[in-house]
Amino acid sequence: MTASAQSSSHEQARVAAERAARASYGRLVAYLAAQWRDVAAAEDALSEAFASALTRWPETGAPEHPEAWLLTAARRKMLDAARRAKTRAAAQNERALMDEEYKDGSDIPDIPDKRLELMFACAHPAIEPASRAPLMLQTVLGLNAEKIAAAFLVKPSAMAQRLVRAKTKIRAAGIPFERPSADDMPARLDDVLRAVYAAFGAAWDDMDGADGRGGELVGEAIWLARVIVQLAPQSAEAWGLLGLMLHCEARRAARRDAEGRYIPLTEQDAVLWSRDMITEAERALARAAALKSMGRFQLEAAIQSAHARRAFGLEPDWRAIALLYDGLVSFEP
C-alpha cells in the first residue's frame, strides 16, 4: 500500500469511527452500562473499542455495521477486565455476552435504546443532586467534563471529580437501570428535564463549533423530550420543554446570515421559520396548559410562542411577553 493510499485509508477509518461515535456513543454506553451496572467500565470499554477501530479499520476497511462491531469489541473488553479482576460479574455475564456476540452479517438485531433508563439511573436519589444533570450529559450525550463544567460554572477538575464519584456510587449501590414507578417518577423527572435542556443549550452554544455536534445534539435532545412525554404524559413541564425546544429549533434557518453572523430574534426573517415545527410546539404547549400545573419550561415556551406570531404575519404580543418574564422570575429568580 502506497503512503498516499495508507493515509486515505486511515482518514476513512477515522471518519467512520467519528461518525459512529456521534451517532451511537450514548446508545452503546447506556446499553453496556445497563447490562453491567457500571457506567465507568462501559465508557472505558467503549473508548478502547474505538481505539481498536482506528487501528484495525484502516487495514480491513470499515465494517458494514460499525455500531455492532464496536458493541462486540466493547463487550469483549469488559469481559476480559472482569475476568482479570476475578469478579462474580464475569461468571454471570460471560454466557450472555458470548451468546449475543455477532459479526457483521445482515441478521444483526436492533440494539435496545437504554438512554432514558440511564438518565433515570443518574437521577436516582442516591446520587447527589449537583451531579445528576452533569452525569447525564456525559454518559448519555458524550459531552466532556470541560464543556459540562463551563455549562455549570465550575472548574473542570471539580466537575471531573464529581462525575467520578457519581459513577462509583451507581456501581457500589447497584442502582437499577429502569424507568421509575409512577410514584417515583415526579421526583426524578425534573432532573432529567433539566439535563435534556442543558444538552439543548450546549448544542446551540456549539452549533457552529469545531466538533460539529451541535445539530446532532439538538436532535437528540428533542428526541429524548418526545420519549419523555410518551412516558409521562401527565407532566406539564415535559410538554412545556418539548414545546420550548421546538419553538427554538423552528428558527434555526433564520438565525445566521450567509456569512454566518448571528441575527437577533427581532431582525430574523420570519418567512424562514418552520411553521410546521411551530404548530407542533403550540400543540405541546396546549397539552401542558391543559394539565394546569405551571412551571419554568412552560413559561419559557410561552414567551417563544408570543414571538412566533410573526411567522403568521402578526406582531409579537409584547405585553404578554413582559408578564411571562415576570412569572418566569418567580420560578427561576
N, C-alpha and C positions, 0 to 999 in steps of 0.2 A: 504494500500500500504506500503510495507516494505521500510526502509530507502534506501536500495540499488536500489529498483525499482523506488522510487521517484527521486533519484539522476540521474538515467539513463533517466527518463522522462524529467527532467529539461535540461539535456545535449542535448537530441534530439530536444527539443524546441529551445534551444539556437542555435544549428546548423542550424535548419530550418529558424529561423529568420535571422541569419547571412547570409545564402545563399540567402534569398530573398532580403536582404539589398544590397548585392553585385550585384545581377542581376537586381534589379528593382528600386533602390533608385532614380536614375536620372530620369527615365521614370515617376515614380509616382510624384515626386516633380514638374516636368515640367507640367504634366497633371493637377495637382491640382492648380498650380500657374497660368496656362493659364485660368482656369475657374474663379479664384478669383482675378487675377491681384495682388497677394500678395505673394511674394516669402517667406518672413519670416513666415507668417502664415501657408503656406504649409509645410515648414520644421518643424515647431513646431508640427503641427498636425500629421505629419508622424512619428516624434520621439515618440509622445505619443502612436501612433498606434503600433509601435514596442515594446514599454514598455508593452502595454496591451497584445501583443502576448506572451511575455516572462512570463506573469502571467497566461494567460488562456491556452495556448497550452500544458503546462505540464499536465493539468487536462483533457483537451478534446482531445489532440492529435493535431498534425499539420494539418491544413486543406488541402484538395486536391488541392486547388488553393490559395496558400499563398498570391500572389500578389492581387487577388481580395478581400481577407479578409482584407488586410492592407489598400487597397483603400477605402473600405466601412467604416472601422473604422476611417480612417483619415477624410473622408467626414463628418462623424457624429461629430467629434471633432471640425472641422471648423464651422459647422453649429451651434453647441452649443455655441462656442465662439462668433460667430456673433450675436446670439440671446441675449447673456448676454450683449453684447455691444450695443444692440438695433440699429444695423446698417441697412441701406437700403439693403445692400448686402444679408442679411439673407432672407428678403422677396423675393428678386429677384431670389435667388438661391435655396430656400427651395424646391420648386416644382420639379425642375430639379434634385436636389440631391436625393430626395426620389424616383423619378421615376427611376433613374439609379441604385439605390441600389440593390444588388443581393447577393445571398448566395453562396454556394459552388457547385452549380449544373454544369452540362455539357453545359448549354446554355450561359455561360459567354462570352460576346463579347471580341474581342481584344481591349486592351486599346490603343488608338491612341498615337503614339510616338511624343511628342511635344518638345523633347530636342533641336532640331535645332531652333525651334521658340523661345525657352527660351534663347538660345545663342544669337540670333539676338536682343532680347529684352535687354540683358545685354550689347550689343554693341551699344545701342541707343545713339545718340548724347547728350541726356540729362544726361547720366552717365559720370562722369569724366573719362578721358582716362586711368588713372592709376588703376582704379577699374574694368575695363571691363574684362580683362582676368582672374584676380583672382576670380571675381564673377562667371564667367562661370565654373571655376574649382571646386568651392564649390557647386554650385547649381546643375550643370549638372552631375558632376562626383563624388561628395560627398567627396572631399578632405577637410581635416580640416584646420583651419586657420594657425596652426603651420607649417604644411607641405607647404602650399602656401607661407607663409612668408619666409620660407627658400629658396624656389624657386626664389623669387623676392628680396631677400636680405634686408628684412625689419624686424622690431621687430614684434612678434606675436600680441602684444597688438595693435600696429598701424594698422596691417592688419585687425584685428577683427573690429576695429572702421571703417575702410574704407568699409568693407563689409556691416556693418550695415547701414551706410549712403546710400550705393548704393541700398540696398533693400528698404529702406524707400523712396528713390527717385522714384523707379519703381511704388510703391503703390500710392504715392502722385501725380505723374504726369500722372497716368493712362496709362503707356506705353503699347502699344498693343503687344500681343504675336503672331506675324505673320512674315512671310518671307517678307523682304522689296521689294519694287518695283525695276525694272531694273535700274532706275536712282539712287536709294539709295544703291543698293547692293554693288558697289565697295568700298564706303567709310566705310561700316561696315564689309565687308568680311575680311579685313586684321586683325582686332581684333579677329575675330572668328578663323582664321587660326592660329594665334599666340597662342590662348588658346588651340587649339587641339594639337599643337606641344608641348606646355608646359605640357599638360597631358601625352603625349607620353614620354617626358623626365622624368617626375616624376615617371612614371611606370617603366622605366628602372632603375632609382635610387633605386626602391624598389622591383626589380624583385625577390630578394631572402630575402625580408624583413619580418618582423613579421606579417604584416597584410595580406600578401598573395594575394594582389590585383594586383600585377604587370602585370601578364599576361592578366588579365581581362581588365585593363585599356588600355593596348596596343591594344587589340581587339576593345575596344570601340572607341579609337582614330582613328583607321583605318576605322572603320565603319562610323564614322562621316565624315571623309575625302571622302569616297566613295559617301555619300549622297550629300556632298557639290559640288563635280564635276558634279553630275547629275543636281543640282540646278543651278550651274554657270559654264557651260561647256566652256565658253569663258574666264575663269580666268586661265591664265597660272600658276600663283602661287598656285592655288588649285591643279592643276595636278602635279606641282612640289612637293608639300608637300606630296601628296599621293605616288609619286614615291620614295621620300626620306624615308618615314616610311616603305614602303615595302622592300626597299633595306636593311634597318637596321634589320627588322624583319626576313628577309631571313637568317640571320647569327645566329639566336638565338641558334640553336643546337650546334654550334661550339664555343660559347662564354665562356663556362665553361668546366673545365675538370671533371673527375669522382669525385674528392674531392670538387668540387665547386669553385675551384680557377679560377680567371679571366684569359683568354688567349688573349693577344693583337691581333689586327687585322692581322698583318703581320705574326703571328705564327699560326693562325687558320687553321684547316684542311678544305680547300675549298670544299672537297667532301661532307662535311656535310651541306653546304649551299643549300638552296632551289632554284633549278633552275627555277621552275615554278613561284615562287614569284619574282625572279629576272627578269624573262621575263615580268611579269605583270608590274613591276616597270619601265622597259625600255619602254613599251608601253605608260605608263603615262608620262614619260619624253619626249617621241617623240611628244605626244599631246601638251605638254607645249611648246616645241620648235617651233612647227608649228604656234603658236599664236604670236610669235615674240615680246614678252614683258618680258624681263629678270628680275629676282628677286632673293632674298636671298634663297628661298627654292629650286628653280631650280638649283642654283649653288651648294648647298649642296648635292642635289640629283645627280648632275653630278659628283661630287667628289666620291660619293659612287659607281656610275656606273663605274668609272675608276678603282676602286679597285675590282669590281665584275668580271672583266675579268678573274680573277683567277679561277672562277667556271667553266670556259670553257677551261682551260689549257693554258691561256695566261698570260703574265706578266702585272702587273699594269702599266698604262701609267703615269709615274712619271712626265714627262714634262707637260702633260695636268693637272695633279693634282696641280702642282705649279702655273700654270696660273689661274686655277679656284680659288685657295685660294687668289690670288691677286685680282681677281674680287670680291670675297666674302667680302674682307676687304673694298672695296669701298661701298658696300651696308650696311655692319654691322661693322663699324670701332671699 
